[in-house]
Structure formats: structure tokens, C-alpha cells
Amino acid sequence: MTESKFIDLETRMAFLEDTVDALNKTVYQQSSQLDLLQHTIKNLQQHMKQVQNDIKEIKPEDEIPPHY
């Protein structure tokens, strides 16, 4: 193998290593965002269940008519 081919391979390998590092960072960031979004969705679901339960507990006879 000639020296120029060897240098070319080293250059390509360095570029690929940089690309892999950048992709790893992106995957890590997306994983963190996904975890946060899943946590947020879980909290919203719990809140919606609580709101639904609160609405079920409201009785029409307990409400004051709007003209009062």
C-alpha cells in the first residue's frame, strides 16, 4: 500500500470517527428528550384522570344557577 493511500485511509477513518461521535451525541440528546417527554405524558395522563374524576363528582344540584 502506498503512503498516499494510507494517508487517505487515515483521513477517512478520522472523518468517520467524528461522524460516529456526532451521531452518538445526537442519540444521547434524543434519548434524554424522549425520557422527558414520556415523563411529561405520564404526568398529563394522571392529571387528566384526576380532572375526569373531579368532573364525575360534580352534581348538577350542587351548582348555583347562573342568574344568582
mmCIF file of the N, C-alpha and C atoms, coordinates in Angstrom:
data_MODEL
# 
_entry.id   MODEL 
# 
loop_
_atom_site.group_PDB 
_atom_site.id 
_atom_site.type_symbol 
_atom_site.label_atom_id 
_atom_site.label_alt_id 
_atom_site.label_comp_id 
_atom_site.label_asym_id 
_atom_site.label_entity_id 
_atom_site.label_seq_id 
_atom_site.pdbx_PDB_ins_code 
_atom_site.Cartn_x 
_atom_site.Cartn_y 
_atom_site.Cartn_z 
_atom_site.occupancy 
_atom_site.B_iso_or_equiv 
_atom_site.pdbx_formal_charge 
_atom_site.auth_seq_id 
_atom_site.auth_comp_id 
_atom_site.auth_asym_id 
_atom_site.auth_atom_id 
_atom_site.pdbx_PDB_model_num 
ATOM 1   N N  . MET A 1 1  ? 0.856   -1.167 0.000  1.00 0.00 ? 1  MET A N  1 
ATOM 2   C CA . MET A 1 1  ? 0.000   0.000  0.000  1.00 0.00 ? 1  MET A CA 1 
ATOM 3   C C  . MET A 1 1  ? 0.906   1.235  0.000  1.00 0.00 ? 1  MET A C  1 
ATOM 4   N N  . THR A 1 2  ? 0.571   2.148  -0.845 1.00 0.00 ? 2  THR A N  1 
ATOM 5   C CA . THR A 1 2  ? 1.393   3.355  -0.929 1.00 0.00 ? 2  THR A CA 1 
ATOM 6   C C  . THR A 1 2  ? 1.068   4.285  0.232  1.00 0.00 ? 2  THR A C  1 
ATOM 7   N N  . GLU A 1 3  ? 1.981   5.190  0.482  1.00 0.00 ? 3  GLU A N  1 
ATOM 8   C CA . GLU A 1 3  ? 1.803   6.108  1.606  1.00 0.00 ? 3  GLU A CA 1 
ATOM 9   C C  . GLU A 1 3  ? 0.604   7.031  1.395  1.00 0.00 ? 3  GLU A C  1 
ATOM 10  N N  . SER A 1 4  ? 0.352   7.442  0.172  1.00 0.00 ? 4  SER A N  1 
ATOM 11  C CA . SER A 1 4  ? -0.793  8.328  -0.089 1.00 0.00 ? 4  SER A CA 1 
ATOM 12  C C  . SER A 1 4  ? -2.119  7.608  0.170  1.00 0.00 ? 4  SER A C  1 
ATOM 13  N N  . LYS A 1 5  ? -2.190  6.321  -0.170 1.00 0.00 ? 5  LYS A N  1 
ATOM 14  C CA . LYS A 1 5  ? -3.408  5.557  0.111  1.00 0.00 ? 5  LYS A CA 1 
ATOM 15  C C  . LYS A 1 5  ? -3.591  5.385  1.617  1.00 0.00 ? 5  LYS A C  1 
ATOM 16  N N  . PHE A 1 6  ? -2.482  5.158  2.306  1.00 0.00 ? 6  PHE A N  1 
ATOM 17  C CA . PHE A 1 6  ? -2.536  5.001  3.751  1.00 0.00 ? 6  PHE A CA 1 
ATOM 18  C C  . PHE A 1 6  ? -3.022  6.298  4.415  1.00 0.00 ? 6  PHE A C  1 
ATOM 19  N N  . ILE A 1 7  ? -2.504  7.421  3.961  1.00 0.00 ? 7  ILE A N  1 
ATOM 20  C CA . ILE A 1 7  ? -2.922  8.723  4.494  1.00 0.00 ? 7  ILE A CA 1 
ATOM 21  C C  . ILE A 1 7  ? -4.400  8.963  4.191  1.00 0.00 ? 7  ILE A C  1 
ATOM 22  N N  . ASP A 1 8  ? -4.820  8.582  2.983  1.00 0.00 ? 8  ASP A N  1 
ATOM 23  C CA . ASP A 1 8  ? -6.228  8.734  2.608  1.00 0.00 ? 8  ASP A CA 1 
ATOM 24  C C  . ASP A 1 8  ? -7.123  7.903  3.527  1.00 0.00 ? 8  ASP A C  1 
ATOM 25  N N  . LEU A 1 9  ? -6.717  6.666  3.814  1.00 0.00 ? 9  LEU A N  1 
ATOM 26  C CA . LEU A 1 9  ? -7.499  5.808  4.711  1.00 0.00 ? 9  LEU A CA 1 
ATOM 27  C C  . LEU A 1 9  ? -7.550  6.389  6.125  1.00 0.00 ? 9  LEU A C  1 
ATOM 28  N N  . GLU A 1 10 ? -6.424  6.904  6.598  1.00 0.00 ? 10 GLU A N  1 
ATOM 29  C CA . GLU A 1 10 ? -6.399  7.514  7.928  1.00 0.00 ? 10 GLU A CA 1 
ATOM 30  C C  . GLU A 1 10 ? -7.324  8.734  7.991  1.00 0.00 ? 10 GLU A C  1 
ATOM 31  N N  . THR A 1 11 ? -7.321  9.514  6.927  1.00 0.00 ? 11 THR A N  1 
ATOM 32  C CA . THR A 1 11 ? -8.176  10.699 6.862  1.00 0.00 ? 11 THR A CA 1 
ATOM 33  C C  . THR A 1 11 ? -9.647  10.297 6.882  1.00 0.00 ? 11 THR A C  1 
ATOM 34  N N  . ARG A 1 12 ? -9.984  9.300  6.090  1.00 0.00 ? 12 ARG A N  1 
ATOM 35  C CA . ARG A 1 12 ? -11.367 8.826  6.051  1.00 0.00 ? 12 ARG A CA 1 
ATOM 36  C C  . ARG A 1 12 ? -11.789 8.254  7.400  1.00 0.00 ? 12 ARG A C  1 
ATOM 37  N N  . MET A 1 13 ? -10.890 7.527  8.031  1.00 0.00 ? 13 MET A N  1 
ATOM 38  C CA . MET A 1 13 ? -11.198 6.934  9.328  1.00 0.00 ? 13 MET A CA 1 
ATOM 39  C C  . MET A 1 13 ? -11.423 8.029  10.379 1.00 0.00 ? 13 MET A C  1 
ATOM 40  N N  . ALA A 1 14 ? -10.618 9.058  10.354 1.00 0.00 ? 14 ALA A N  1 
ATOM 41  C CA . ALA A 1 14 ? -10.795 10.169 11.295 1.00 0.00 ? 14 ALA A CA 1 
ATOM 42  C C  . ALA A 1 14 ? -12.145 10.847 11.064 1.00 0.00 ? 14 ALA A C  1 
ATOM 43  N N  . PHE A 1 15 ? -12.508 11.033 9.802  1.00 0.00 ? 15 PHE A N  1 
ATOM 44  C CA . PHE A 1 15 ? -13.800 11.636 9.479  1.00 0.00 ? 15 PHE A CA 1 
ATOM 45  C C  . PHE A 1 15 ? -14.943 10.758 9.985  1.00 0.00 ? 15 PHE A C  1 
ATOM 46  N N  . LEU A 1 16 ? -14.828 9.451  9.777  1.00 0.00 ? 16 LEU A N  1 
ATOM 47  C CA . LEU A 1 16 ? -15.869 8.528  10.229 1.00 0.00 ? 16 LEU A CA 1 
ATOM 48  C C  . LEU A 1 16 ? -15.977 8.523  11.752 1.00 0.00 ? 16 LEU A C  1 
ATOM 49  N N  . GLU A 1 17 ? -14.849 8.598  12.445 1.00 0.00 ? 17 GLU A N  1 
ATOM 50  C CA . GLU A 1 17 ? -14.873 8.648  13.907 1.00 0.00 ? 17 GLU A CA 1 
ATOM 51  C C  . GLU A 1 17 ? -15.587 9.914  14.391 1.00 0.00 ? 17 GLU A C  1 
ATOM 52  N N  . ASP A 1 18 ? -15.322 11.033 13.734 1.00 0.00 ? 18 ASP A N  1 
ATOM 53  C CA . ASP A 1 18 ? -16.015 12.278 14.086 1.00 0.00 ? 18 ASP A CA 1 
ATOM 54  C C  . ASP A 1 18 ? -17.517 12.151 13.845 1.00 0.00 ? 18 ASP A C  1 
ATOM 55  N N  . THR A 1 19 ? -17.875 11.516 12.739 1.00 0.00 ? 19 THR A N  1 
ATOM 56  C CA . THR A 1 19 ? -19.288 11.324 12.416 1.00 0.00 ? 19 THR A CA 1 
ATOM 57  C C  . THR A 1 19 ? -19.965 10.446 13.461 1.00 0.00 ? 19 THR A C  1 
ATOM 58  N N  . VAL A 1 20 ? -19.301 9.365  13.854 1.00 0.00 ? 20 VAL A N  1 
ATOM 59  C CA . VAL A 1 20 ? -19.857 8.466  14.868 1.00 0.00 ? 20 VAL A CA 1 
ATOM 60  C C  . VAL A 1 20 ? -20.020 9.205  16.194 1.00 0.00 ? 20 VAL A C  1 
ATOM 61  N N  . ASP A 1 21 ? -19.039 10.003 16.575 1.00 0.00 ? 21 ASP A N  1 
ATOM 62  C CA . ASP A 1 21 ? -19.142 10.779 17.813 1.00 0.00 ? 21 ASP A CA 1 
ATOM 63  C C  . ASP A 1 21 ? -20.327 11.741 17.762 1.00 0.00 ? 21 ASP A C  1 
ATOM 64  N N  . ALA A 1 22 ? -20.492 12.423 16.640 1.00 0.00 ? 22 ALA A N  1 
ATOM 65  C CA . ALA A 1 22 ? -21.610 13.361 16.490 1.00 0.00 ? 22 ALA A CA 1 
ATOM 66  C C  . ALA A 1 22 ? -22.944 12.622 16.561 1.00 0.00 ? 22 ALA A C  1 
ATOM 67  N N  . LEU A 1 23 ? -23.026 11.462 15.919 1.00 0.00 ? 23 LEU A N  1 
ATOM 68  C CA . LEU A 1 23 ? -24.262 10.681 15.949 1.00 0.00 ? 23 LEU A CA 1 
ATOM 69  C C  . LEU A 1 23 ? -24.552 10.170 17.360 1.00 0.00 ? 23 LEU A C  1 
ATOM 70  N N  . ASN A 1 24 ? -23.519 9.757  18.077 1.00 0.00 ? 24 ASN A N  1 
ATOM 71  C CA . ASN A 1 24 ? -23.705 9.305  19.458 1.00 0.00 ? 24 ASN A CA 1 
ATOM 72  C C  . ASN A 1 24 ? -24.251 10.427 20.334 1.00 0.00 ? 24 ASN A C  1 
ATOM 73  N N  . LYS A 1 25 ? -23.725 11.635 20.160 1.00 0.00 ? 25 LYS A N  1 
ATOM 74  C CA . LYS A 1 25 ? -24.223 12.779 20.923 1.00 0.00 ? 25 LYS A CA 1 
ATOM 75  C C  . LYS A 1 25 ? -25.689 13.046 20.595 1.00 0.00 ? 25 LYS A C  1 
ATOM 76  N N  . THR A 1 26 ? -26.026 12.955 19.321 1.00 0.00 ? 26 THR A N  1 
ATOM 77  C CA . THR A 1 26 ? -27.407 13.191 18.896 1.00 0.00 ? 26 THR A CA 1 
ATOM 78  C C  . THR A 1 26 ? -28.340 12.140 19.491 1.00 0.00 ? 26 THR A C  1 
ATOM 79  N N  . VAL A 1 27 ? -27.929 10.885 19.448 1.00 0.00 ? 27 VAL A N  1 
ATOM 80  C CA . VAL A 1 27 ? -28.749 9.803  20.005 1.00 0.00 ? 27 VAL A CA 1 
ATOM 81  C C  . VAL A 1 27 ? -28.934 10.013 21.508 1.00 0.00 ? 27 VAL A C  1 
ATOM 82  N N  . TYR A 1 28 ? -27.873 10.403 22.200 1.00 0.00 ? 28 TYR A N  1 
ATOM 83  C CA . TYR A 1 28 ? -27.970 10.644 23.642 1.00 0.00 ? 28 TYR A CA 1 
ATOM 84  C C  . TYR A 1 28 ? -28.948 11.787 23.935 1.00 0.00 ? 28 TYR A C  1 
ATOM 85  N N  . GLN A 1 29 ? -28.845 12.876 23.179 1.00 0.00 ? 29 GLN A N  1 
ATOM 86  C CA . GLN A 1 29 ? -29.746 14.014 23.378 1.00 0.00 ? 29 GLN A CA 1 
ATOM 87  C C  . GLN A 1 29 ? -31.197 13.620 23.103 1.00 0.00 ? 29 GLN A C  1 
ATOM 88  N N  . GLN A 1 30 ? -31.411 12.865 22.036 1.00 0.00 ? 30 GLN A N  1 
ATOM 89  C CA . GLN A 1 30 ? -32.772 12.442 21.701 1.00 0.00 ? 30 GLN A CA 1 
ATOM 90  C C  . GLN A 1 30 ? -33.320 11.484 22.753 1.00 0.00 ? 30 GLN A C  1 
ATOM 91  N N  . SER A 1 31 ? -32.459 10.642 23.287 1.00 0.00 ? 31 SER A N  1 
ATOM 92  C CA . SER A 1 31 ? -32.884 9.728  24.342 1.00 0.00 ? 31 SER A CA 1 
ATOM 93  C C  . SER A 1 31 ? -33.309 10.506 25.585 1.00 0.00 ? 31 SER A C  1 
ATOM 94  N N  . SER A 1 32 ? -32.544 11.529 25.924 1.00 0.00 ? 32 SER A N  1 
ATOM 95  C CA . SER A 1 32 ? -32.892 12.372 27.074 1.00 0.00 ? 32 SER A CA 1 
ATOM 96  C C  . SER A 1 32 ? -34.213 13.094 26.833 1.00 0.00 ? 32 SER A C  1 
ATOM 97  N N  . GLN A 1 33 ? -34.394 13.619 25.631 1.00 0.00 ? 33 GLN A N  1 
ATOM 98  C CA . GLN A 1 33 ? -35.647 14.298 25.294 1.00 0.00 ? 33 GLN A CA 1 
ATOM 99  C C  . GLN A 1 33 ? -36.821 13.329 25.342 1.00 0.00 ? 33 GLN A C  1 
ATOM 100 N N  . LEU A 1 34 ? -36.613 12.121 24.849 1.00 0.00 ? 34 LEU A N  1 
ATOM 101 C CA . LEU A 1 34 ? -37.671 11.115 24.860 1.00 0.00 ? 34 LEU A CA 1 
ATOM 102 C C  . LEU A 1 34 ? -38.062 10.767 26.294 1.00 0.00 ? 34 LEU A C  1 
ATOM 103 N N  . ASP A 1 35 ? -37.073 10.607 27.169 1.00 0.00 ? 35 ASP A N  1 
ATOM 104 C CA . ASP A 1 35 ? -37.367 10.327 28.574 1.00 0.00 ? 35 ASP A CA 1 
ATOM 105 C C  . ASP A 1 35 ? -38.196 11.448 29.192 1.00 0.00 ? 35 ASP A C  1 
ATOM 106 N N  . LEU A 1 36 ? -37.811 12.682 28.909 1.00 0.00 ? 36 LEU A N  1 
ATOM 107 C CA . LEU A 1 36 ? -38.543 13.834 29.437 1.00 0.00 ? 36 LEU A CA 1 
ATOM 108 C C  . LEU A 1 36 ? -39.972 13.872 28.897 1.00 0.00 ? 36 LEU A C  1 
ATOM 109 N N  . LEU A 1 37 ? -40.128 13.624 27.605 1.00 0.00 ? 37 LEU A N  1 
ATOM 110 C CA . LEU A 1 37 ? -41.465 13.631 27.003 1.00 0.00 ? 37 LEU A CA 1 
ATOM 111 C C  . LEU A 1 37 ? -42.341 12.516 27.567 1.00 0.00 ? 37 LEU A C  1 
ATOM 112 N N  . GLN A 1 38 ? -41.761 11.340 27.782 1.00 0.00 ? 38 GLN A N  1 
ATOM 113 C CA . GLN A 1 38 ? -42.531 10.240 28.357 1.00 0.00 ? 38 GLN A CA 1 
ATOM 114 C C  . GLN A 1 38 ? -42.978 10.584 29.775 1.00 0.00 ? 38 GLN A C  1 
ATOM 115 N N  . HIS A 1 39 ? -42.100 11.206 30.530 1.00 0.00 ? 39 HIS A N  1 
ATOM 116 C CA . HIS A 1 39 ? -42.446 11.625 31.890 1.00 0.00 ? 39 HIS A CA 1 
ATOM 117 C C  . HIS A 1 39 ? -43.565 12.673 31.857 1.00 0.00 ? 39 HIS A C  1 
ATOM 118 N N  . THR A 1 40 ? -43.458 13.613 30.937 1.00 0.00 ? 40 THR A N  1 
ATOM 119 C CA . THR A 1 40 ? -44.472 14.661 30.798 1.00 0.00 ? 40 THR A CA 1 
ATOM 120 C C  . THR A 1 40 ? -45.822 14.063 30.415 1.00 0.00 ? 40 THR A C  1 
ATOM 121 N N  . ILE A 1 41 ? -45.824 13.130 29.483 1.00 0.00 ? 41 ILE A N  1 
ATOM 122 C CA . ILE A 1 41 ? -47.070 12.479 29.058 1.00 0.00 ? 41 ILE A CA 1 
ATOM 123 C C  . ILE A 1 41 ? -47.699 11.721 30.223 1.00 0.00 ? 41 ILE A C  1 
ATOM 124 N N  . LYS A 1 42 ? -46.878 11.034 30.996 1.00 0.00 ? 42 LYS A N  1 
ATOM 125 C CA . LYS A 1 42 ? -47.392 10.298 32.154 1.00 0.00 ? 42 LYS A CA 1 
ATOM 126 C C  . LYS A 1 42 ? -48.056 11.257 33.144 1.00 0.00 ? 42 LYS A C  1 
ATOM 127 N N  . ASN A 1 43 ? -47.406 12.389 33.398 1.00 0.00 ? 43 ASN A N  1 
ATOM 128 C CA . ASN A 1 43 ? -47.986 13.386 34.304 1.00 0.00 ? 43 ASN A CA 1 
ATOM 129 C C  . ASN A 1 43 ? -49.294 13.946 33.755 1.00 0.00 ? 43 ASN A C  1 
ATOM 130 N N  . LEU A 1 44 ? -49.331 14.222 32.459 1.00 0.00 ? 44 LEU A N  1 
ATOM 131 C CA . LEU A 1 44 ? -50.555 14.734 31.841 1.00 0.00 ? 44 LEU A CA 1 
ATOM 132 C C  . LEU A 1 44 ? -51.688 13.714 31.921 1.00 0.00 ? 44 LEU A C  1 
ATOM 133 N N  . GLN A 1 45 ? -51.364 12.442 31.717 1.00 0.00 ? 45 GLN A N  1 
ATOM 134 C CA . GLN A 1 45 ? -52.385 11.403 31.813 1.00 0.00 ? 45 GLN A CA 1 
ATOM 135 C C  . GLN A 1 45 ? -52.958 11.337 33.228 1.00 0.00 ? 45 GLN A C  1 
ATOM 136 N N  . GLN A 1 46 ? -52.078 11.416 34.212 1.00 0.00 ? 46 GLN A N  1 
ATOM 137 C CA . GLN A 1 46 ? -52.545 11.395 35.603 1.00 0.00 ? 46 GLN A CA 1 
ATOM 138 C C  . GLN A 1 46 ? -53.414 12.615 35.901 1.00 0.00 ? 46 GLN A C  1 
ATOM 139 N N  . HIS A 1 47 ? -53.004 13.751 35.403 1.00 0.00 ? 47 HIS A N  1 
ATOM 140 C CA . HIS A 1 47 ? -53.782 14.976 35.612 1.00 0.00 ? 47 HIS A CA 1 
ATOM 141 C C  . HIS A 1 47 ? -55.157 14.868 34.943 1.00 0.00 ? 47 HIS A C  1 
ATOM 142 N N  . MET A 1 48 ? -55.190 14.337 33.739 1.00 0.00 ? 48 MET A N  1 
ATOM 143 C CA . MET A 1 48 ? -56.465 14.177 33.030 1.00 0.00 ? 48 MET A CA 1 
ATOM 144 C C  . MET A 1 48 ? -57.387 13.220 33.782 1.00 0.00 ? 48 MET A C  1 
ATOM 145 N N  . LYS A 1 49 ? -56.843 12.142 34.327 1.00 0.00 ? 49 LYS A N  1 
ATOM 146 C CA . LYS A 1 49 ? -57.663 11.213 35.106 1.00 0.00 ? 49 LYS A CA 1 
ATOM 147 C C  . LYS A 1 49 ? -58.244 11.910 36.329 1.00 0.00 ? 49 LYS A C  1 
ATOM 148 N N  . GLN A 1 50 ? -57.424 12.732 36.975 1.00 0.00 ? 50 GLN A N  1 
ATOM 149 C CA . GLN A 1 50 ? -57.906 13.459 38.151 1.00 0.00 ? 50 GLN A CA 1 
ATOM 150 C C  . GLN A 1 50 ? -59.011 14.440 37.771 1.00 0.00 ? 50 GLN A C  1 
ATOM 151 N N  . VAL A 1 51 ? -58.821 15.138 36.664 1.00 0.00 ? 51 VAL A N  1 
ATOM 152 C CA . VAL A 1 51 ? -59.840 16.083 36.195 1.00 0.00 ? 51 VAL A CA 1 
ATOM 153 C C  . VAL A 1 51 ? -61.133 15.339 35.856 1.00 0.00 ? 51 VAL A C  1 
ATOM 154 N N  . GLN A 1 52 ? -61.018 14.197 35.206 1.00 0.00 ? 52 GLN A N  1 
ATOM 155 C CA . GLN A 1 52 ? -62.207 13.409 34.872 1.00 0.00 ? 52 GLN A CA 1 
ATOM 156 C C  . GLN A 1 52 ? -62.929 12.955 36.139 1.00 0.00 ? 52 GLN A C  1 
ATOM 157 N N  . ASN A 1 53 ? -62.166 12.526 37.125 1.00 0.00 ? 53 ASN A N  1 
ATOM 158 C CA . ASN A 1 53 ? -62.780 12.111 38.392 1.00 0.00 ? 53 ASN A CA 1 
ATOM 159 C C  . ASN A 1 53 ? -63.454 13.287 39.087 1.00 0.00 ? 53 ASN A C  1 
ATOM 160 N N  . ASP A 1 54 ? -62.814 14.442 39.046 1.00 0.00 ? 54 ASP A N  1 
ATOM 161 C CA . ASP A 1 54 ? -63.403 15.637 39.654 1.00 0.00 ? 54 ASP A CA 1 
ATOM 162 C C  . ASP A 1 54 ? -64.703 16.014 38.954 1.00 0.00 ? 54 ASP A C  1 
ATOM 163 N N  . ILE A 1 55 ? -64.725 15.900 37.640 1.00 0.00 ? 55 ILE A N  1 
ATOM 164 C CA . ILE A 1 55 ? -65.930 16.232 36.877 1.00 0.00 ? 55 ILE A CA 1 
ATOM 165 C C  . ILE A 1 55 ? -67.058 15.257 37.211 1.00 0.00 ? 55 ILE A C  1 
ATOM 166 N N  . LYS A 1 56 ? -66.729 13.988 37.377 1.00 0.00 ? 56 LYS A N  1 
ATOM 167 C CA . LYS A 1 56 ? -67.752 12.991 37.713 1.00 0.00 ? 56 LYS A CA 1 
ATOM 168 C C  . LYS A 1 56 ? -68.377 13.275 39.076 1.00 0.00 ? 56 LYS A C  1 
ATOM 169 N N  . GLU A 1 57 ? -67.608 13.874 39.973 1.00 0.00 ? 57 GLU A N  1 
ATOM 170 C CA . GLU A 1 57 ? -68.097 14.135 41.325 1.00 0.00 ? 57 GLU A CA 1 
ATOM 171 C C  . GLU A 1 57 ? -69.002 15.361 41.397 1.00 0.00 ? 57 GLU A C  1 
ATOM 172 N N  . ILE A 1 58 ? -69.003 16.188 40.375 1.00 0.00 ? 58 ILE A N  1 
ATOM 173 C CA . ILE A 1 58 ? -69.840 17.391 40.373 1.00 0.00 ? 58 ILE A CA 1 
ATOM 174 C C  . ILE A 1 58 ? -71.293 16.984 40.132 1.00 0.00 ? 58 ILE A C  1 
ATOM 175 N N  . LYS A 1 59 ? -72.147 17.431 41.009 1.00 0.00 ? 59 LYS A N  1 
ATOM 176 C CA . LYS A 1 59 ? -73.571 17.134 40.875 1.00 0.00 ? 59 LYS A CA 1 
ATOM 177 C C  . LYS A 1 59 ? -74.273 18.404 40.416 1.00 0.00 ? 59 LYS A C  1 
ATOM 178 N N  . PRO A 1 60 ? -75.157 18.288 39.459 1.00 0.00 ? 60 PRO A N  1 
ATOM 179 C CA . PRO A 1 60 ? -75.862 19.485 38.964 1.00 0.00 ? 60 PRO A CA 1 
ATOM 180 C C  . PRO A 1 60 ? -76.624 20.223 40.063 1.00 0.00 ? 60 PRO A C  1 
ATOM 181 N N  . GLU A 1 61 ? -77.166 19.500 41.027 1.00 0.00 ? 61 GLU A N  1 
ATOM 182 C CA . GLU A 1 61 ? -77.936 20.157 42.089 1.00 0.00 ? 61 GLU A CA 1 
ATOM 183 C C  . GLU A 1 61 ? -77.052 20.977 43.032 1.00 0.00 ? 61 GLU A C  1 
ATOM 184 N N  . ASP A 1 62 ? -75.751 20.708 43.012 1.00 0.00 ? 62 ASP A N  1 
ATOM 185 C CA . ASP A 1 62 ? -74.819 21.470 43.852 1.00 0.00 ? 62 ASP A CA 1 
ATOM 186 C C  . ASP A 1 62 ? -74.389 22.783 43.209 1.00 0.00 ? 62 ASP A C  1 
ATOM 187 N N  . GLU A 1 63 ? -74.659 22.933 41.941 1.00 0.00 ? 63 GLU A N  1 
ATOM 188 C CA . GLU A 1 63 ? -74.217 24.137 41.242 1.00 0.00 ? 63 GLU A CA 1 
ATOM 189 C C  . GLU A 1 63 ? -75.234 25.259 41.398 1.00 0.00 ? 63 GLU A C  1 
ATOM 190 N N  . ILE A 1 64 ? -74.717 26.458 41.500 1.00 0.00 ? 64 ILE A N  1 
ATOM 191 C CA . ILE A 1 64 ? -75.573 27.642 41.602 1.00 0.00 ? 64 ILE A CA 1 
ATOM 192 C C  . ILE A 1 64 ? -75.987 28.045 40.193 1.00 0.00 ? 64 ILE A C  1 
ATOM 193 N N  . PRO A 1 65 ? -77.256 28.345 39.992 1.00 0.00 ? 65 PRO A N  1 
ATOM 194 C CA . PRO A 1 65 ? -77.688 28.779 38.655 1.00 0.00 ? 65 PRO A CA 1 
ATOM 195 C C  . PRO A 1 65 ? -76.966 30.069 38.252 1.00 0.00 ? 65 PRO A C  1 
ATOM 196 N N  . PRO A 1 66 ? -76.802 30.284 36.972 1.00 0.00 ? 66 PRO A N  1 
ATOM 197 C CA . PRO A 1 66 ? -76.030 31.439 36.508 1.00 0.00 ? 66 PRO A CA 1 
ATOM 198 C C  . PRO A 1 66 ? -76.659 32.793 36.826 1.00 0.00 ? 66 PRO A C  1 
ATOM 199 N N  . HIS A 1 67 ? -77.958 32.855 37.109 1.00 0.00 ? 67 HIS A N  1 
ATOM 200 C CA . HIS A 1 67 ? -78.589 34.147 37.375 1.00 0.00 ? 67 HIS A CA 1 
ATOM 201 C C  . HIS A 1 67 ? -78.420 34.606 38.820 1.00 0.00 ? 67 HIS A C  1 
ATOM 202 N N  . TYR A 1 68 ? -77.778 33.822 39.667 1.00 0.00 ? 68 TYR A N  1 
ATOM 203 C CA . TYR A 1 68 ? -77.541 34.249 41.055 1.00 0.00 ? 68 TYR A CA 1 
ATOM 204 C C  . TYR A 1 68 ? -76.295 35.051 41.162 1.00 0.00 ? 68 TYR A C  1 
# 
